[in-house]
């Protein structure tokens, strides 16, 4: 489980994940929507919780939308309450480093710009990423088999690492 909090007031936006700020923007504009769609990518040919186009598989347990920006104290109180309810540990420096490494592994696996060099990343973060194939289906029998090499398979190569 994760608790996502987003703040948007027309002048800036911020995103928090499990109580930790993940990013912000100040050039967000005054975007007006005629509606709000949450939890869909309008691709009805994939079951709920399946991974499509790098999206995180999962379901939404709770949703709260406010017509105004909450005070910081109220936002934090609500995040902590939801985290307790769903068994999510409160933010710590160690968790912040774990999340940084997970994002780094995701970038290494998905960004394929030629000549791109990444900071070294411990293998455990790469191996836990859901893009890594720990088992594959045999093309004829459909049985699960263990690959000879573990890696991301986006091309005809045996491994893209």
N, CA, C and O atoms as a DFTB+ gen file, in Angstrom:
644 C
 N C O
     1  1       0.830      -1.187       0.000
     2  2       0.000       0.000       0.000
     3  2       0.870       1.244       0.000
     4  3       1.990       1.243       0.510
     5  1       0.333       2.300      -0.580
     6  2       0.977       3.611      -0.528
     7  2      -0.095       4.668      -0.336
     8  3      -1.238       4.492      -0.757
     9  1       0.279       5.757       0.298
    10  2      -0.599       6.915       0.434
    11  2      -0.039       8.007      -0.470
    12  3       1.083       8.475      -0.274
    13  1      -0.829       8.409      -1.462
    14  2      -0.443       9.483      -2.373
    15  2      -1.241      10.725      -2.012
    16  3      -2.460      10.663      -1.854
    17  1      -0.549      11.859      -1.881
    18  2      -1.213      13.137      -1.632
    19  2      -0.739      14.111      -2.694
    20  3       0.461      14.237      -2.937
    21  1      -1.669      14.793      -3.319
    22  2      -1.322      15.791      -4.329
    23  2      -1.935      17.123      -3.941
    24  3      -3.073      17.188      -3.477
    25  1      -1.173      18.176      -4.135
    26  2      -1.629      19.534      -3.862
    27  2      -1.576      20.294      -5.178
    28  3      -0.544      20.306      -5.850
    29  1      -2.675      20.924      -5.546
    30  2      -2.717      21.738      -6.758
    31  2      -3.568      22.960      -6.468
    32  3      -4.733      22.838      -6.091
    33  1      -2.986      24.136      -6.644
    34  2      -3.768      25.345      -6.384
    35  2      -3.726      26.331      -7.550
    36  3      -4.107      27.490      -7.388
    37  1      -3.275      25.894      -8.707
    38  2      -3.201      26.772      -9.865
    39  2      -1.865      27.470      -9.991
    40  3      -1.451      27.812     -11.099
    41  1      -1.175      27.691      -8.873
    42  2       0.139      28.336      -8.903
    43  2       1.273      27.318      -8.768
    44  3       2.354      27.516      -9.323
    45  1       1.032      26.244      -8.041
    46  2       2.049      25.211      -7.879
    47  2       1.365      23.873      -7.628
    48  3       0.179      23.813      -7.302
    49  1       2.134      22.810      -7.787
    50  2       1.642      21.479      -7.443
    51  2       2.747      20.739      -6.709
    52  3       3.933      20.978      -6.940
    53  1       2.344      19.839      -5.822
    54  2       3.276      19.014      -5.065
    55  2       2.714      17.601      -5.006
    56  3       1.499      17.403      -5.003
    57  1       3.606      16.628      -4.961
    58  2       3.201      15.237      -4.816
    59  2       3.947      14.646      -3.633
    60  3       5.164      14.785      -3.516
    61  1       3.197      13.981      -2.755
    62  2       3.758      13.306      -1.594
    63  2       3.399      11.831      -1.695
    64  3       2.272      11.480      -2.045
    65  1       4.374      10.958      -1.383
    66  2       4.132       9.521      -1.344
    67  2       4.541       9.034       0.035
    68  3       5.691       9.191       0.446
    69  1       3.596       8.444       0.741
    70  2       3.816       7.957       2.105
    71  2       4.406       9.051       2.994
    72  3       5.304       8.801       3.798
    73  1       3.884      10.263       2.835
    74  2       4.294      11.373       3.678
    75  2       5.577      12.067       3.264
    76  3       5.973      13.045       3.898
    77  1       6.241      11.586       2.212
    78  2       7.491      12.197       1.766
    79  2       7.272      12.921       0.442
    80  3       6.665      12.375      -0.479
    81  1       7.765      14.141       0.355
    82  2       7.601      14.916      -0.873
    83  2       8.421      14.291      -1.991
    84  3       9.626      14.080      -1.853
    85  1       7.751      13.999      -3.099
    86  2       8.404      13.379      -4.247
    87  2       8.723      14.383      -5.335
    88  3       9.662      14.176      -6.104
    89  1       7.972      15.457      -5.418
    90  2       8.237      16.428      -6.466
    91  2       7.307      17.609      -6.369
    92  3       6.297      17.577      -5.666
    93  1       7.672      18.668      -7.098
    94  2       6.829      19.857      -7.133
    95  2       7.082      20.605      -8.433
    96  3       8.120      20.435      -9.073
    97  1       6.134      21.420      -8.806
    98  2       6.237      22.264     -10.000
    99  2       5.616      23.611      -9.687
   100  3       4.660      23.705      -8.917
   101  1       6.169      24.653     -10.291
   102  2       5.579      25.976     -10.091
   103  2       4.933      26.510     -11.360
   104  3       4.246      27.530     -11.309
   105  1       5.132      25.855     -12.489
   106  2       4.554      26.324     -13.752
   107  2       3.404      25.418     -14.185
   108  3       3.437      24.841     -15.272
   109  1       2.404      25.299     -13.344
   110  2       1.328      24.347     -13.603
   111  2       0.146      24.952     -14.335
   112  3      -0.693      24.206     -14.839
   113  1       0.044      26.251     -14.416
   114  2      -1.073      26.876     -15.128
   115  2      -2.362      26.803     -14.338
   116  3      -2.390      26.358     -13.191
   117  1      -3.409      27.242     -14.969
   118  2      -4.716      27.293     -14.311
   119  2      -5.636      26.237     -14.891
   120  3      -6.828      26.484     -15.078
   121  1      -5.095      25.064     -15.177
   122  2      -5.854      24.019     -15.846
   123  2      -7.246      23.798     -15.295
   124  3      -7.435      23.655     -14.087
   125  1      -8.200      23.772     -16.174
   126  2      -9.583      23.512     -15.790
   127  2     -10.009      22.201     -16.433
   128  3      -9.792      21.991     -17.627
   129  1     -10.601      21.341     -15.661
   130  2     -11.096      20.067     -16.158
   131  2     -12.611      20.068     -16.108
   132  3     -13.214      20.686     -15.230
   133  1     -13.216      19.380     -17.044
   134  2     -14.667      19.254     -16.996
   135  2     -15.079      18.046     -16.169
   136  3     -16.268      17.769     -16.009
   137  1     -14.097      17.332     -15.646
   138  2     -14.376      16.178     -14.810
   139  2     -13.082      15.637     -14.245
   140  3     -12.002      16.105     -14.606
   141  1     -13.176      14.681     -13.386
   142  2     -12.011      14.084     -12.762
   143  2     -12.105      12.579     -12.938
   144  3     -13.100      11.963     -12.557
   145  1     -11.072      11.991     -13.513
   146  2     -11.020      10.552     -13.690
   147  2      -9.872      10.024     -12.855
   148  3      -8.735      10.468     -13.013
   149  1     -10.149       9.097     -11.984
   150  2      -9.136       8.540     -11.103
   151  2      -9.102       7.033     -11.283
   152  3     -10.142       6.374     -11.302
   153  1      -7.895       6.493     -11.415
   154  2      -7.735       5.050     -11.441
   155  2      -8.037       4.384     -12.762
   156  3      -8.370       3.199     -12.782
   157  1      -7.934       5.100     -13.867
   158  2      -8.159       4.481     -15.164
   159  2      -7.248       5.107     -16.194
   160  3      -6.841       6.262     -16.069
   161  1      -6.936       4.338     -17.202
   162  2      -6.190       4.886     -18.325
   163  2      -7.005       4.738     -19.609
   164  3      -6.472       4.870     -20.711
   165  1      -8.301       4.461     -19.457
   166  2      -9.236       4.321     -20.574
   167  2      -8.840       3.194     -21.522
   168  3      -9.148       3.243     -22.713
   169  1      -8.163       2.186     -20.996
   170  2      -7.812       1.006     -21.790
   171  2      -8.545      -0.171     -21.157
   172  3      -8.004      -0.845     -20.280
   173  1      -9.730      -0.409     -21.584
   174  2     -10.578      -1.414     -20.948
   175  2     -10.227      -2.846     -21.319
   176  3     -10.878      -3.783     -20.856
   177  1      -9.196      -3.027     -22.155
   178  2      -8.828      -4.381     -22.540
   179  2      -7.835      -5.023     -21.570
   180  3      -7.338      -6.118     -21.832
   181  1      -7.542      -4.353     -20.453
   182  2      -6.633      -4.903     -19.462
   183  2      -7.341      -4.992     -18.118
   184  3      -8.042      -4.059     -17.726
   185  1      -7.164      -6.117     -17.399
   186  2      -7.843      -6.269     -16.110
   187  2      -7.273      -5.334     -15.052
   188  3      -6.129      -4.889     -15.139
   189  1      -8.092      -5.052     -14.062
   190  2      -7.698      -4.198     -12.948
   191  2      -6.453      -4.766     -12.283
   192  3      -6.384      -5.960     -11.992
   193  1      -5.485      -3.914     -12.047
   194  2      -4.266      -4.342     -11.372
   195  2      -3.194      -4.882     -12.287
   196  3      -2.136      -5.281     -11.799
   197  1      -3.413      -4.917     -13.607
   198  2      -2.372      -5.399     -14.508
   199  2      -1.435      -4.256     -14.851
   200  3      -1.827      -3.090     -14.815
   201  1      -0.195      -4.592     -15.185
   202  2       0.784      -3.551     -15.496
   203  2       0.729      -3.228     -16.975
   204  3       0.922      -4.105     -17.817
   205  1       0.467      -1.977     -17.290
   206  2       0.378      -1.525     -18.672
   207  2       1.210      -0.262     -18.821
   208  3       1.058       0.679     -18.042
   209  1       2.084      -0.235     -19.814
   210  2       2.867       0.966     -20.126
   211  2       3.594       1.520     -18.910
   212  3       3.652       2.737     -18.734
   213  1       4.147       0.659     -18.070
   214  2       4.918       1.107     -16.922
   215  2       4.095       1.570     -15.739
   216  3       4.652       2.028     -14.741
   217  1       2.769       1.459     -15.830
   218  2       1.917       1.879     -14.721
   219  2       2.071       0.909     -13.555
   220  3       2.438      -0.252     -13.738
   221  1       1.790       1.394     -12.379
   222  2       1.886       0.563     -11.189
   223  2       0.598      -0.238     -11.044
   224  3      -0.485       0.345     -10.978
   225  1       0.699      -1.577     -10.993
   226  2      -0.519      -2.360     -10.819
   227  2      -1.067      -2.187      -9.413
   228  3      -0.302      -2.105      -8.452
   229  1      -2.351      -2.132      -9.290
   230  2      -2.938      -1.994      -7.972
   231  2      -4.373      -1.530      -8.041
   232  3      -4.942      -1.361      -9.120
   233  1      -4.937      -1.330      -6.888
   234  2      -6.304      -0.841      -6.779
   235  2      -6.319       0.316      -5.790
   236  3      -5.406       0.456      -4.976
   237  1      -7.339       1.130      -5.859
   238  2      -7.478       2.269      -4.957
   239  2      -8.370       1.854      -3.797
   240  3      -9.502       1.419      -4.005
   241  1      -7.859       1.988      -2.568
   242  2      -8.632       1.617      -1.388
   243  2      -9.478       2.781      -0.895
   244  3     -10.626       2.583      -0.496
   245  1      -8.933       3.981      -0.916
   246  2      -9.647       5.155      -0.418
   247  2      -9.283       6.358      -1.273
   248  3      -8.190       6.426      -1.837
   249  1     -10.200       7.297      -1.362
   250  2      -9.969       8.521      -2.120
   251  2     -10.660       9.674      -1.417
   252  3     -11.819       9.564      -1.018
   253  1      -9.945      10.777      -1.268
   254  2     -10.528      12.000      -0.697
   255  2     -10.105      13.159      -1.589
   256  3      -8.917      13.336      -1.856
   257  1     -11.059      13.942      -2.048
   258  2     -10.787      15.109      -2.889
   259  2     -11.374      16.324      -2.190
   260  3     -12.526      16.302      -1.758
   261  1     -10.586      17.378      -2.080
   262  2     -11.018      18.601      -1.417
   263  2     -11.027      19.743      -2.416
   264  3     -10.208      19.768      -3.334
   265  1     -11.930      20.673      -2.252
   266  2     -12.049      21.820      -3.146
   267  2     -11.082      22.934      -2.821
   268  3     -11.118      23.989      -3.455
   269  1     -10.221      22.723      -1.849
   270  2      -9.234      23.723      -1.457
   271  2      -7.984      23.003      -0.979
   272  3      -8.022      21.805      -0.697
   273  1      -6.890      23.721      -0.889
   274  2      -5.650      23.142      -0.384
   275  2      -5.741      23.051       1.136
   276  3      -6.040      24.039       1.807
   277  1      -5.481      21.866       1.670
   278  2      -5.495      21.678       3.123
   279  2      -4.281      22.349       3.754
   280  3      -3.234      22.487       3.120
   281  1      -4.434      22.762       5.006
   282  2      -3.271      23.219       5.767
   283  2      -2.286      22.060       5.855
   284  3      -2.691      20.898       5.854
   285  1      -1.002      22.370       5.932
   286  2       0.028      21.332       5.994
   287  2      -0.246      20.373       7.145
   288  3      -0.128      19.158       6.984
   289  1      -0.609      20.908       8.299
   290  2      -0.865      20.054       9.465
   291  2      -2.013      19.080       9.195
   292  3      -1.939      17.914       9.582
   293  1      -3.071      19.551       8.534
   294  2      -4.212      18.683       8.223
   295  2      -3.826      17.611       7.210
   296  3      -4.232      16.457       7.342
   297  1      -3.039      17.990       6.194
   298  2      -2.595      17.010       5.194
   299  2      -1.747      15.933       5.853
   300  3      -1.954      14.743       5.615
   301  1      -0.792      16.348       6.682
   302  2       0.088      15.394       7.358
   303  2      -0.715      14.499       8.291
   304  3      -0.484      13.290       8.331
   305  1      -1.655      15.070       9.044
   306  2      -2.492      14.279       9.956
   307  2      -3.279      13.221       9.176
   308  3      -3.365      12.069       9.602
   309  1      -3.844      13.609       8.049
   310  2      -4.621      12.671       7.235
   311  2      -3.718      11.577       6.648
   312  3      -4.090      10.404       6.643
   313  1      -2.536      11.958       6.156
   314  2      -1.591      10.966       5.629
   315  2      -1.214       9.953       6.703
   316  3      -1.221       8.748       6.452
   317  1      -0.885      10.436       7.895
   318  2      -0.473       9.542       8.980
   319  2      -1.612       8.614       9.395
   320  3      -1.385       7.439       9.682
   321  1      -2.828       9.136       9.427
   322  2      -3.981       8.305       9.774
   323  2      -4.167       7.197       8.735
   324  3      -4.389       6.042       9.099
   325  1      -4.080       7.534       7.460
   326  2      -4.220       6.530       6.401
   327  2      -3.076       5.522       6.440
   328  3      -3.290       4.329       6.223
   329  1      -1.870       5.996       6.713
   330  2      -0.727       5.089       6.793
   331  2      -0.896       4.106       7.944
   332  3      -0.609       2.919       7.785
   333  1      -1.356       4.577       9.101
   334  2      -1.611       3.662      10.231
   335  2      -2.689       2.647       9.868
   336  3      -2.544       1.455      10.141
   337  1      -3.770       3.121       9.253
   338  2      -4.894       2.261       8.901
   339  2      -4.471       1.140       7.947
   340  3      -4.977       0.022       8.036
   341  1      -3.541       1.444       7.036
   342  2      -3.145       0.456       6.025
   343  2      -1.782      -0.175       6.305
   344  3      -1.213      -0.833       5.434
   345  1      -1.255       0.023       7.518
   346  2      -0.020      -0.647       7.919
   347  2       1.227      -0.153       7.212
   348  3       2.156      -0.929       6.989
   349  1       1.267       1.122       6.855
   350  2       2.433       1.704       6.185
   351  2       3.289       2.399       7.236
   352  3       2.783       3.200       8.021
   353  1       4.582       2.094       7.252
   354  2       5.482       2.716       8.219
   355  2       5.616       4.211       7.940
   356  3       5.595       4.629       6.783
   357  1       5.754       5.022       8.998
   358  2       5.937       6.465       8.797
   359  2       7.271       6.747       8.107
   360  3       8.177       5.914       8.135
   361  1       7.388       7.934       7.484
   362  2       8.610       8.246       6.741
   363  2       9.837       8.357       7.647
   364  3       9.761       8.882       8.757
   365  1      10.961       7.853       7.152
   366  2      12.251       7.960       7.833
   367  2      13.316       8.250       6.784
   368  3      13.055       8.143       5.586
   369  1      14.517       8.617       7.231
   370  2      15.621       8.836       6.293
   371  2      15.958       7.551       5.545
   372  3      16.291       7.592       4.361
   373  1      15.873       6.402       6.235
   374  2      16.168       5.118       5.587
   375  2      15.151       4.838       4.480
   376  3      15.524       4.395       3.394
   377  1      13.873       5.094       4.751
   378  2      12.850       4.886       3.716
   379  2      13.054       5.828       2.549
   380  3      12.828       5.450       1.399
   381  1      13.481       7.056       2.829
   382  2      13.739       8.013       1.752
   383  2      14.856       7.493       0.848
   384  3      14.761       7.609      -0.374
   385  1      15.908       6.924       1.430
   386  2      17.004       6.361       0.637
   387  2      16.526       5.140      -0.155
   388  3      16.909       4.968      -1.312
   389  1      15.699       4.297       0.456
   390  2      15.143       3.138      -0.253
   391  2      14.348       3.591      -1.476
   392  3      14.503       3.030      -2.561
   393  1      13.512       4.586      -1.307
   394  2      12.697       5.085      -2.420
   395  2      13.578       5.686      -3.509
   396  3      13.302       5.517      -4.697
   397  1      14.651       6.394      -3.105
   398  2      15.561       6.971      -4.094
   399  2      16.204       5.870      -4.925
   400  3      16.320       6.002      -6.144
   401  1      16.619       4.793      -4.286
   402  2      17.235       3.666      -5.001
   403  2      16.220       2.961      -5.901
   404  3      16.563       2.543      -7.007
   405  1      14.969       2.824      -5.437
   406  2      13.934       2.199      -6.269
   407  2      13.667       3.030      -7.518
   408  3      13.509       2.479      -8.608
   409  1      13.615       4.362      -7.366
   410  2      13.429       5.234      -8.531
   411  2      14.631       5.152      -9.465
   412  3      14.479       5.174     -10.687
   413  1      15.823       5.059      -8.885
   414  2      17.036       4.938      -9.685
   415  2      17.004       3.644     -10.501
   416  3      17.326       3.652     -11.689
   417  1      16.617       2.538      -9.870
   418  2      16.524       1.262     -10.584
   419  2      15.497       1.352     -11.708
   420  3      15.742       0.865     -12.811
   421  1      14.347       1.972     -11.435
   422  2      13.316       2.135     -12.461
   423  2      13.870       2.919     -13.649
   424  3      13.631       2.556     -14.801
   425  1      14.609       3.990     -13.372
   426  2      15.189       4.798     -14.451
   427  2      16.200       3.991     -15.257
   428  3      16.237       4.095     -16.483
   429  1      17.015       3.193     -14.584
   430  2      18.007       2.385     -15.293
   431  2      17.345       1.357     -16.198
   432  3      17.865       1.045     -17.269
   433  1      16.206       0.831     -15.775
   434  2      15.525      -0.195     -16.556
   435  2      14.690       0.375     -17.691
   436  3      14.458      -0.317     -18.682
   437  1      14.239       1.599     -17.578
   438  2      13.306       2.131     -18.577
   439  2      13.895       3.195     -19.481
   440  3      13.402       3.378     -20.594
   441  1      14.925       3.905     -19.053
   442  2      15.511       4.959     -19.884
   443  2      16.628       4.371     -20.721
   444  3      17.649       3.927     -20.197
   445  1      16.425       4.373     -22.018
   446  2      17.357       3.712     -22.920
   447  2      18.118       4.683     -23.827
   448  3      18.530       4.295     -24.920
   449  1      18.310       5.911     -23.409
   450  2      19.011       6.877     -24.251
   451  2      20.445       6.401     -24.481
   452  3      21.143       6.069     -23.522
   453  1      20.897       6.363     -25.743
   454  2      22.265       5.919     -26.031
   455  2      23.282       6.769     -25.281
   456  3      23.165       7.993     -25.222
   457  1      24.268       6.110     -24.715
   458  2      25.322       6.820     -24.016
   459  2      24.953       7.300     -22.629
   460  3      25.768       7.934     -21.959
   461  1      23.737       7.010     -22.182
   462  2      23.322       7.436     -20.847
   463  2      24.091       6.638     -19.805
   464  3      24.143       5.410     -19.867
   465  1      24.678       7.331     -18.863
   466  2      25.375       6.659     -17.772
   467  2      24.621       6.944     -16.488
   468  3      24.227       8.079     -16.217
   469  1      24.430       5.912     -15.714
   470  2      23.710       6.040     -14.452
   471  2      24.671       5.828     -13.294
   472  3      25.692       5.153     -13.425
   473  1      24.325       6.413     -12.172
   474  2      25.049       6.145     -10.932
   475  2      24.877       4.660     -10.619
   476  3      23.790       4.120     -10.827
   477  1      25.920       3.982     -10.122
   478  2      25.764       2.564      -9.781
   479  2      24.606       2.358      -8.804
   480  3      24.372       3.170      -7.909
   481  1      23.894       1.258      -8.999
   482  2      22.734       0.944      -8.168
   483  2      22.887      -0.481      -7.644
   484  3      23.197      -1.382      -8.422
   485  1      22.680      -0.710      -6.354
   486  2      22.768      -2.077      -5.834
   487  2      21.803      -3.016      -6.568
   488  3      20.656      -2.659      -6.834
   489  1      22.281      -4.207      -6.887
   490  2      21.507      -5.173      -7.664
   491  2      20.166      -5.506      -7.019
   492  3      19.200      -5.773      -7.733
   493  1      20.079      -5.499      -5.688
   494  2      18.818      -5.872      -5.029
   495  2      17.669      -4.962      -5.443
   496  3      16.524      -5.411      -5.490
   497  1      17.943      -3.698      -5.743
   498  2      16.877      -2.786      -6.169
   499  2      16.453      -3.081      -7.602
   500  3      15.271      -2.992      -7.935
   501  1      17.409      -3.431      -8.445
   502  2      17.075      -3.795      -9.822
   503  2      16.288      -5.105      -9.851
   504  3      15.314      -5.232     -10.594
   505  1      16.709      -6.075      -9.043
   506  2      16.068      -7.389      -9.049
   507  2      14.647      -7.349      -8.508
   508  3      13.830      -8.189      -8.883
   509  1      14.326      -6.388      -7.629
   510  2      12.968      -6.290      -7.073
   511  2      12.009      -5.568      -8.002
   512  3      10.799      -5.607      -7.782
   513  1      12.523      -4.904      -9.042
   514  2      11.663      -4.138      -9.933
   515  2      10.746      -5.077     -10.708
   516  3      11.163      -6.161     -11.117
   517  1       9.489      -4.658     -10.909
   518  2       8.530      -5.544     -11.578
   519  2       8.780      -5.676     -13.076
   520  3       8.063      -6.427     -13.738
   521  1       9.763      -4.981     -13.637
   522  2      10.112      -5.171     -15.043
   523  2      11.069      -6.341     -15.248
   524  3      11.259      -6.794     -16.377
   525  1      11.667      -6.829     -14.176
   526  2      12.629      -7.915     -14.279
   527  2      11.882      -9.243     -14.350
   528  3      10.988      -9.507     -13.548
   529  1      12.258     -10.071     -15.318
   530  2      11.586     -11.355     -15.528
   531  2      12.278     -12.452     -14.729
   532  3      13.394     -12.856     -15.054
   533  1      11.609     -12.931     -13.684
   534  2      12.147     -14.051     -12.919
   535  2      11.634     -15.378     -13.457
   536  3      12.219     -16.429     -13.194
   537  1      10.557     -15.330     -14.198
   538  2      10.058     -16.526     -14.876
   539  2       9.364     -16.078     -16.149
   540  3       8.861     -14.958     -16.236
   541  1       9.344     -16.954     -17.124
   542  2       8.704     -16.646     -18.403
   543  2       7.823     -17.820     -18.796
   544  3       7.951     -18.912     -18.241
   545  1       6.943     -17.599     -19.738
   546  2       6.100     -18.678     -20.242
   547  2       6.745     -19.291     -21.476
   548  3       7.221     -18.581     -22.362
   549  1       6.754     -20.612     -21.521
   550  2       7.263     -21.315     -22.694
   551  2       6.342     -20.994     -23.864
   552  3       5.123     -21.091     -23.718
   553  1       6.889     -20.611     -25.037
   554  2       6.034     -20.174     -26.147
   555  2       5.116     -21.259     -26.701
   556  3       4.107     -20.940     -27.329
   557  1       5.440     -22.525     -26.484
   558  2       4.607     -23.606     -27.029
   559  2       3.687     -24.186     -25.965
   560  3       2.482     -24.306     -26.185
   561  1       4.249     -24.550     -24.804
   562  2       3.438     -25.208     -23.775
   563  2       2.702     -24.229     -22.873
   564  3       1.680     -24.575     -22.280
   565  1       3.218     -23.007     -22.768
   566  2       2.612     -22.040     -21.863
   567  2       3.015     -22.245     -20.415
   568  3       2.592     -21.486     -19.543
   569  1       3.838     -23.275     -20.140
   570  2       4.306     -23.533     -18.775
   571  2       5.302     -22.467     -18.343
   572  3       6.012     -21.895     -19.170
   573  1       5.345     -22.207     -17.047
   574  2       6.319     -21.260     -16.507
   575  2       7.686     -21.930     -16.465
   576  3       7.817     -23.060     -15.993
   577  1       8.705     -21.229     -16.960
   578  2      10.077     -21.728     -16.924
   579  2      10.981     -20.615     -16.419
   580  3      10.673     -19.432     -16.564
   581  1      12.109     -21.013     -15.820
   582  2      13.070     -20.020     -15.340
   583  2      13.992     -19.634     -16.495
   584  3      14.520     -20.510     -17.181
   585  1      14.192     -18.339     -16.715
   586  2      15.082     -17.913     -17.803
   587  2      16.541     -18.215     -17.472
   588  3      16.916     -18.305     -16.303
   589  1      17.362     -18.371     -18.514
   590  2      18.782     -18.612     -18.305
   591  2      19.476     -17.347     -17.824
   592  3      20.440     -17.405     -17.060
   593  1      18.975     -16.209     -18.277
   594  2      19.514     -14.924     -17.838
   595  2      18.354     -14.099     -17.325
   596  3      17.256     -14.144     -17.880
   597  1      18.593     -13.358     -16.282
   598  2      17.546     -12.511     -15.729
   599  2      17.785     -11.092     -16.206
   600  3      18.889     -10.564     -16.075
   601  1      16.752     -10.477     -16.759
   602  2      16.879      -9.114     -17.240
   603  2      15.576      -8.638     -17.830
   604  3      14.565      -9.339     -17.797
   605  1      15.612      -7.452     -18.363
   606  2      14.441      -6.874     -19.000
   607  2      14.419      -7.328     -20.443
   608  3      15.443      -7.264     -21.123
   609  1      13.287      -7.780     -20.922
   610  2      13.213      -8.252     -22.298
   611  2      12.321      -7.308     -23.091
   612  3      11.107      -7.494     -23.163
   613  1      12.939      -6.298     -23.681
   614  2      12.201      -5.357     -24.514
   615  2      12.583      -5.503     -25.977
   616  3      11.934      -4.913     -26.842
   617  1      13.617      -6.271     -26.272
   618  2      14.071      -6.463     -27.650
   619  2      14.247      -7.949     -27.886
   620  3      13.905      -8.765     -27.030
   621  1      14.774      -8.300     -29.034
   622  2      15.017      -9.708     -29.347
   623  2      16.265     -10.237     -28.647
   624  3      16.552     -11.432     -28.715
   625  1      16.995      -9.377     -27.990
   626  2      18.196      -9.806     -27.275
   627  2      17.797     -10.642     -26.061
   628  3      16.668     -10.556     -25.579
   629  1      18.738     -11.454     -25.573
   630  2      18.425     -12.284     -24.412
   631  2      18.306     -11.455     -23.143
   632  3      17.619     -11.849     -22.200
   633  1      18.960     -10.334     -23.118
   634  2      18.853      -9.448     -21.969
   635  2      19.249      -8.054     -22.410
   636  3      20.173      -7.889     -23.206
   637  1      18.564      -7.066     -21.904
   638  2      18.882      -5.692     -22.276
   639  2      19.829      -5.026     -21.297
   640  3      20.119      -3.839     -21.446
   641  1      20.318      -5.744     -20.310
   642  2      21.225      -5.118     -19.347
   643  2      22.587      -5.065     -19.945
   644  3      23.521      -4.576     -19.310
